[in-house]
Amino acid sequence: MVSQEFNLKLCDYGFAALLNKPITTVLGTEGYMAPEVAKEHSHYDGAQADIFSMGVLLYTMAFGNPPFGSTEDRFYRLLSKTP
């Protein structure tokens, strides 16, 4: 979406949730969702997951391809490992 001042706005019509409340629902497109979202039965911060997804979108716009093909991508799996 574009504002009257021609600023781009991100809009999410389907996955709204309350702020400051852990989320457990696994929703999204593979390769765009944060690793903590893709893990079954994990709690995650929706705002942090949105930042990860925005990074994937920016990468895709800059390079023409998404950085990860799916949650099975070897580089995506590196991100999902906990230290």
LINCORNOR-V966869 format. One record per pair of residues at least 12 apart in sequence whose C-alpha atoms are under 10 Angstrom apart, sorted by sequence separation. I is the first residue (numbers start at 1). J is the second residue. D is the distance in whole Angstrom. If there is no record, write none. Layout:
i=I j=J d=D
i=I j=J d=D
This chain:
i=15 j=27 d=8
i=24 j=36 d=10
i=25 j=37 d=8
i=26 j=38 d=6
i=34 j=46 d=10
i=36 j=48 d=10
i=37 j=49 d=7
i=55 j=67 d=10
i=56 j=68 d=8
i=14 j=27 d=10
i=15 j=28 d=8
i=24 j=37 d=8
i=25 j=38 d=9
i=26 j=39 d=8
i=36 j=49 d=8
i=14 j=28 d=10
i=23 j=37 d=9
i=24 j=38 d=10
i=25 j=39 d=10
i=26 j=40 d=7
i=34 j=48 d=8
i=35 j=49 d=8
i=24 j=39 d=9
i=25 j=40 d=8
i=26 j=41 d=8
i=34 j=49 d=5
i=24 j=40 d=8
i=25 j=41 d=8
i=26 j=42 d=9
i=33 j=49 d=7
i=34 j=50 d=8
i=24 j=41 d=6
i=25 j=42 d=9
i=26 j=43 d=10
i=32 j=49 d=9
i=33 j=50 d=8
i=34 j=51 d=9
i=35 j=52 d=9
i=23 j=41 d=10
i=24 j=42 d=6
i=25 j=43 d=8
i=26 j=44 d=10
i=32 j=50 d=9
i=33 j=51 d=10
i=34 j=52 d=6
i=23 j=42 d=8
i=24 j=43 d=5
i=25 j=44 d=9
i=33 j=52 d=7
i=34 j=53 d=7
i=22 j=42 d=9
i=23 j=43 d=5
i=24 j=44 d=7
i=32 j=52 d=8
i=33 j=53 d=6
i=22 j=43 d=6
i=23 j=44 d=5
i=24 j=45 d=9
i=32 j=53 d=5
i=33 j=54 d=10
i=21 j=43 d=9
i=22 j=44 d=6
i=23 j=45 d=7
i=24 j=46 d=10
i=31 j=53 d=9
i=32 j=54 d=8
i=34 j=56 d=9
i=21 j=44 d=9
i=22 j=45 d=6
i=23 j=46 d=7
i=32 j=55 d=9
i=33 j=56 d=9
i=21 j=45 d=7
i=22 j=46 d=7
i=29 j=53 d=10
i=32 j=56 d=6
i=20 j=45 d=8
i=21 j=46 d=8
i=28 j=53 d=10
i=31 j=56 d=8
i=32 j=57 d=8
i=19 j=45 d=9
i=20 j=46 d=8
i=19 j=46 d=8
i=20 j=47 d=9
i=18 j=46 d=9
i=19 j=47 d=8
i=17 j=46 d=8
i=16 j=46 d=9
i=17 j=47 d=10
i=15 j=46 d=10
i=39 j=71 d=10
i=38 j=71 d=7
i=32 j=66 d=8
i=31 j=66 d=8
i=32 j=67 d=9
i=31 j=67 d=8
i=32 j=68 d=8
i=35 j=71 d=8
i=31 j=68 d=5
i=32 j=69 d=9
i=33 j=70 d=9
i=34 j=71 d=9
i=30 j=68 d=8
i=31 j=69 d=6
i=32 j=70 d=8
i=33 j=71 d=8
i=30 j=69 d=8
i=31 j=70 d=4
i=32 j=71 d=9
i=30 j=70 d=5
i=31 j=71 d=5
i=29 j=70 d=8
i=30 j=71 d=6
i=31 j=72 d=9
i=35 j=76 d=7
i=39 j=80 d=8
i=29 j=71 d=9
i=30 j=72 d=9
i=31 j=73 d=8
i=34 j=76 d=9
i=35 j=77 d=8
i=38 j=80 d=9
i=30 j=73 d=10
i=35 j=78 d=9
i=36 j=79 d=9
i=37 j=80 d=10
i=10 j=54 d=9
i=32 j=76 d=10
i=35 j=79 d=7
i=36 j=80 d=7
i=31 j=76 d=8
i=34 j=79 d=9
i=35 j=80 d=5
i=36 j=81 d=10
i=34 j=80 d=8
i=35 j=81 d=9
i=36 j=82 d=10
